[in-house]
């Protein structure tokens, strides 16, 4: 891993911890769609750190959004450049519906409550206009739509859209604010802006759907474990490029990893920390017959032990007893 990215992850973790977040560092596990998970009160973040944001492709963005929906969590990419250009501070970028900011913007938001005002969109840098405020100012000052449009250098229709809350290019806003003498733009609340797509559908919003299917992986043992979990009512959702193989809400979050004891030893501390951040549970189902309840606080189960549990509540109770053992 390039050293500058490693240092960036360390700085971002420090920003989050100083702002009161409890952080789990997952970047040492590959492959992984996120590098840090962080919680403060009801806010859960999944953070991906990239040097060049052009490295974020549609598949990776989709997996990150899906994890955000499943937990649910706010997903965020922290980047340094796009192509050969540095990302500007105070600007929110987007790739494949994933919000992106640079370190400076994150630090300002977390440490000084400095909200950004600008967002990048095809065609330039834009800001959100407080439409109601703009309308009130225009009416109180006796300005027609045409007059304000002429001042701003746009059409009457554009002014109507701004008063409905549409965004506008920075140069247009500068002209409007210079004439009115007061600001008319709204700040972007980062965490609220990033909640889009993270809501988990309610139980009555449809049937199990394709995200709940357990497709065969080619590994009969792994498939058997997932089917066993699904069969006792956990409704497992498979994950890709994550430190765990599947996730369920029971309604508590359960992160399930499956594999060898060697892999469990490598991932135990990380998975235990991630479960704590998510305020849920994690477990590792191993192929080998082992005689240990947990590793670094992560419950370890064999397939035989798993089969003894007839429902989700019984399994969660057993996992809870092993956590921290």
Phi, psi and omega per residue, in radians:
X1 nan 2.310 3.130
X2 -1.001 2.481 -3.073
X3 -1.120 -0.601 -3.108
X4 -1.149 -0.611 3.085
X5 -1.206 -0.715 3.094
X6 -1.033 -0.776 3.122
X7 -1.152 -0.660 3.121
X8 -1.090 -0.757 3.105
X9 -1.059 -0.729 3.110
X10 -1.090 -0.739 3.122
X11 -1.146 -0.744 -3.131
X12 -1.124 -0.698 3.078
X13 -1.055 -0.743 3.127
X14 -1.097 -0.737 3.092
X15 -0.973 -0.835 -3.081
X16 -1.144 -0.776 -3.115
X17 -1.141 -0.700 3.107
X18 -1.152 -0.459 3.117
X19 -1.508 0.112 3.063
X20 1.628 0.226 3.100
X21 -1.522 2.511 2.931
X22 -1.607 2.224 -2.932
X23 -2.088 2.403 2.957
X24 -1.986 2.204 -3.101
X25 -1.665 2.011 -3.087
X26 -1.938 0.085 -2.972
X27 -1.253 -0.245 3.120
X28 -1.344 -0.160 3.134
X29 -1.755 2.269 3.101
X30 -2.202 2.439 -0.042
X31 -1.457 2.716 3.110
X32 -2.630 2.365 -3.134
X33 -1.383 -0.207 3.112
X34 -2.451 2.729 -3.069
X35 -1.869 -0.477 -3.128
X36 -2.446 2.480 2.950
X37 -2.101 2.369 -3.041
X38 -2.505 2.438 3.112
X39 -2.261 2.408 2.931
X40 -2.400 1.994 -3.077
X41 0.977 -2.145 -3.088
X42 -1.573 0.009 -3.093
X43 -1.659 2.064 3.068
X44 -1.976 2.230 -3.133
X45 -1.997 2.498 2.902
X46 -2.067 2.085 -2.991
X47 -2.020 2.251 3.029
X48 -1.937 2.326 -3.103
X49 -1.974 2.192 3.131
X50 -2.290 2.553 3.002
X51 -1.299 -0.952 3.124
X52 -1.945 2.083 -3.041
X53 -1.218 -0.226 3.081
X54 -1.189 -0.214 3.086
X55 -1.303 -0.229 3.115
X56 -1.379 1.905 3.133
X57 -1.699 3.065 -3.062
X58 -1.085 -0.685 -3.137
X59 -1.132 -0.806 -3.135
X60 -1.152 -0.710 3.100
X61 -1.099 -0.714 3.117
X62 -1.099 -0.719 3.112
X63 -1.149 -0.677 3.121
X64 -1.145 -0.755 3.104
X65 -1.105 -0.683 -3.134
X66 -1.141 -0.724 3.074
X67 -1.090 -0.695 3.089
X68 -1.067 -0.674 3.122
X69 -1.209 -0.677 -3.058
X70 -1.203 -0.720 -3.020
X71 -1.092 -0.934 -0.127
X72 -1.443 2.760 -3.116
X73 -2.593 2.792 3.015
X74 -1.493 2.236 3.123
X75 -1.760 2.510 -3.043
X76 -2.656 2.355 3.020
X77 -1.894 2.306 3.030
X78 -1.863 2.119 -3.094
X79 -2.234 2.935 3.132
X80 -1.939 -0.712 -3.056
X81 -2.416 2.858 2.919
X82 -2.294 1.944 -2.986
X83 1.137 -2.219 3.140
X84 -1.697 0.040 -3.067
X85 -1.820 2.458 3.051
X86 -1.273 2.561 3.009
X87 -1.243 2.428 -3.108
X88 -1.415 2.448 3.042
X89 -1.177 2.577 3.113
X90 1.373 0.153 -3.138
X91 -2.076 2.332 3.061
X92 -1.711 2.127 3.104
X93 -1.782 2.925 3.125
X94 -2.509 2.381 2.966
X95 -2.337 2.136 3.108
X96 0.904 0.751 3.104
X97 1.169 0.317 3.038
X98 -1.877 2.185 3.141
X99 -1.282 2.531 -3.074
X100 -2.383 2.340 3.035
X101 -2.416 2.964 3.052
X102 -1.696 3.040 -3.091
X103 -1.032 -0.714 -3.091
X104 -1.076 -0.707 3.118
X105 -1.137 -0.755 3.124
X106 -1.101 -0.807 -3.122
X107 -1.070 -0.751 3.128
X108 -1.099 -0.674 -3.141
X109 -1.202 -0.786 -3.078
X110 -1.314 -0.683 -2.992
X111 -1.680 -0.445 -3.085
X112 -2.198 0.068 -3.088
X113 0.978 0.554 3.138
X114 -1.493 1.830 -3.116
X115 -1.420 2.405 3.056
X116 -1.265 2.721 3.116
X117 -1.980 -0.267 -2.956
X118 -1.984 2.623 3.014
X119 -2.419 2.531 3.140
X120 -1.541 2.410 3.132
X121 -2.593 2.750 3.092
X122 -0.901 2.189 -3.134
X123 1.871 -0.178 3.100
X124 2.532 -2.825 3.119
X125 -1.809 2.289 -3.048
X126 -2.166 2.927 3.026
X127 -2.443 2.731 3.099
X128 -1.474 2.333 3.123
X129 -1.706 2.399 2.998
X130 -1.340 1.637 -3.010
X131 -1.061 -0.716 -3.126
X132 -1.132 -0.725 3.123
X133 -1.136 -0.746 3.135
X134 -1.076 -0.769 -3.137
X135 -1.080 -0.801 -3.126
X136 -1.087 -0.744 3.125
X137 -1.102 -0.736 -3.123
X138 -1.127 -0.785 -3.108
X139 -1.176 -0.784 -3.119
X140 -1.077 -0.557 -3.120
X141 -1.633 0.101 3.058
X142 1.196 0.536 -3.127
X143 -1.658 2.299 3.047
X144 -1.391 2.896 3.060
X145 -1.017 -0.712 -3.112
X146 -1.154 -0.681 -3.137
X147 -1.129 -0.828 -3.131
X148 -1.156 -0.616 3.101
X149 -1.094 -0.713 3.117
X150 -1.128 -0.715 3.115
X151 -1.100 -0.730 -3.083
X152 -1.421 -0.295 -3.109
X153 1.346 0.575 3.136
X154 -2.335 -3.105 3.141
X155 -1.479 2.854 3.036
X156 -1.031 -0.672 -3.133
X157 -1.084 -0.666 3.123
X158 -1.101 -0.723 3.115
X159 -1.101 -0.689 3.091
X160 -1.068 -0.719 3.120
X161 -1.150 -0.692 3.107
X162 -1.076 -0.694 3.139
X163 -1.229 -0.315 3.029
X164 -1.544 0.018 3.079
X165 1.753 0.179 3.124
X166 -1.229 2.725 3.080
X167 -1.378 2.823 3.138
X168 -2.459 2.709 3.087
X169 -1.120 2.617 -3.076
X170 -1.038 -0.690 -3.122
X171 -1.103 -0.651 3.107
X172 -1.170 -0.781 3.139
X173 -1.097 -0.693 3.113
X174 -1.010 -0.724 -3.137
X175 -1.178 -0.729 3.137
X176 -1.133 -0.821 -3.105
X177 -1.187 -0.609 3.107
X178 -1.114 -0.664 3.141
X179 -1.292 -0.781 -3.091
X180 -1.341 -0.466 3.133
X181 1.391 0.167 3.129
X182 -2.460 2.697 3.113
X183 -1.278 2.580 3.105
X184 -2.248 0.106 -3.107
X185 -1.708 2.724 -3.133
X186 -1.863 2.463 3.056
X187 -1.264 2.809 3.099
X188 -1.773 1.996 3.041
X189 -1.316 1.862 -2.980
X190 -0.950 -0.869 -3.046
X191 -1.191 -0.648 3.094
X192 -1.195 -0.705 -3.130
X193 -1.123 -0.508 -3.053
X194 -1.600 0.012 3.138
X195 -1.354 -0.219 -3.126
X196 -0.980 2.194 3.098
X197 1.508 -0.101 -3.096
X198 -1.610 -0.132 -3.103
X199 -1.230 2.362 3.100
X200 -1.531 2.302 -3.131
X201 -1.045 2.529 3.087
X202 -1.214 2.862 -3.034
X203 -1.099 -0.461 -3.077
X204 -1.692 0.258 -3.103
X205 -1.558 0.304 3.114
X206 2.491 3.121 3.126
X207 -1.462 -2.876 -3.044
X208 -1.018 -0.622 3.023
X209 1.268 2.976 -3.074
X210 -1.151 -0.472 -3.116
X211 -1.246 -0.239 -3.131
X212 -1.709 -0.100 -3.141
X213 -1.207 2.637 3.073
X214 -1.963 1.469 -3.112
X215 -1.234 2.586 3.126
X216 -1.112 2.453 -3.107
X217 -1.783 -0.156 -3.030
X218 1.641 -0.126 3.093
X219 -1.962 1.703 -3.059
X220 -0.995 -0.627 -3.138
X221 -1.145 -0.837 3.114
X222 -1.076 -0.778 3.133
X223 -1.061 -0.659 3.132
X224 -1.125 -0.713 3.112
X225 -1.083 -0.835 -3.124
X226 -1.113 -0.691 3.105
X227 -1.165 -0.624 3.077
X228 -1.098 -0.782 3.123
X229 -1.126 -0.770 3.115
X230 -1.098 -0.634 -3.084
X231 -1.203 -0.416 3.121
X232 -1.646 0.227 2.995
X233 1.708 0.242 -3.113
X234 -1.468 -0.292 3.109
X235 0.848 1.138 -3.075
X236 -1.201 2.450 3.005
X237 -1.977 2.140 -3.136
X238 -1.173 2.552 3.077
X239 -2.145 2.707 3.111
X240 -2.182 2.483 3.126
X241 0.941 0.871 3.073
X242 -2.343 2.804 3.130
X243 -1.218 -0.105 3.131
X244 -2.226 2.821 -3.057
X245 -1.621 -0.448 -3.102
X246 -2.735 2.781 -3.110
X247 -2.376 2.485 3.057
X248 -2.395 2.744 3.005
X249 -2.087 2.194 -2.898
X250 -2.215 0.268 0.061
X251 -1.396 -0.107 3.065
X252 -1.208 2.612 3.074
X253 -1.214 2.379 3.015
X254 -2.245 2.117 3.063
X255 -1.756 2.152 -3.095
X256 -2.012 2.193 3.047
X257 -2.047 2.570 -3.029
X258 -2.367 2.334 3.111
X259 2.842 -2.670 -3.073
X260 -1.494 2.829 3.073
X261 -1.064 -0.625 3.117
X262 -1.051 -0.751 3.107
X263 -1.161 -0.677 3.108
X264 -1.056 -0.739 3.124
X265 -1.081 -0.638 -3.099
X266 -1.282 -0.603 -3.008
X267 -1.837 -0.051 -2.988
X268 -1.011 -0.927 -3.087
X269 -1.077 -0.720 3.134
X270 -1.093 -0.847 -3.095
X271 -1.145 -0.677 3.103
X272 -1.094 -0.770 3.115
X273 -1.143 -0.688 3.134
X274 -1.132 -0.699 3.100
X275 -1.110 -0.670 3.114
X276 -1.134 -0.749 3.113
X277 -1.088 -0.722 -3.119
X278 -1.352 -0.081 -3.078
X279 0.966 0.829 3.119
X280 -2.444 -2.592 -3.096
X281 -2.273 2.783 3.035
X282 -2.456 2.700 3.063
X283 -2.638 2.780 3.093
X284 -2.217 2.153 3.090
X285 -1.720 2.091 -3.042
X286 -1.826 2.694 3.126
X287 -1.309 -0.609 -3.037
X288 -1.377 2.770 2.969
X289 -1.455 1.975 -3.106
X290 -2.147 2.765 -3.127
X291 -2.151 1.034 3.059
X292 -2.519 2.454 -3.058
X293 -1.376 -0.567 -3.081
X294 -2.776 2.886 3.035
X295 -2.283 2.103 -3.134
X296 0.889 0.680 3.111
X297 1.503 -0.086 -3.140
X298 -1.639 2.068 3.104
X299 -1.037 2.337 3.122
X300 -1.993 2.246 3.133
X301 -2.247 2.566 2.955
X302 -1.630 2.922 3.131
X303 -1.120 -0.578 3.100
X304 -1.115 -0.754 3.104
X305 -1.134 -0.672 -3.138
X306 -1.076 -0.690 -3.078
X307 -1.215 -0.242 3.124
X308 -1.329 -0.257 -3.078
X309 -1.675 2.181 -3.029
X310 -1.621 -0.288 3.113
X311 -2.590 2.964 -3.047
X312 -1.126 -0.717 -3.107
X313 -1.074 -0.709 -3.140
X314 -1.110 -0.741 3.134
X315 -1.162 -0.765 -3.138
X316 -1.100 -0.680 3.091
X317 -1.061 -0.755 -3.138
X318 -1.145 -0.721 3.108
X319 -1.123 -0.721 -3.135
X320 -1.058 -0.646 3.137
X321 -1.172 -0.496 -3.078
X322 -1.570 -0.295 -3.092
X323 -1.105 2.213 3.136
X324 1.405 -0.003 -3.115
X325 -1.294 nan nan
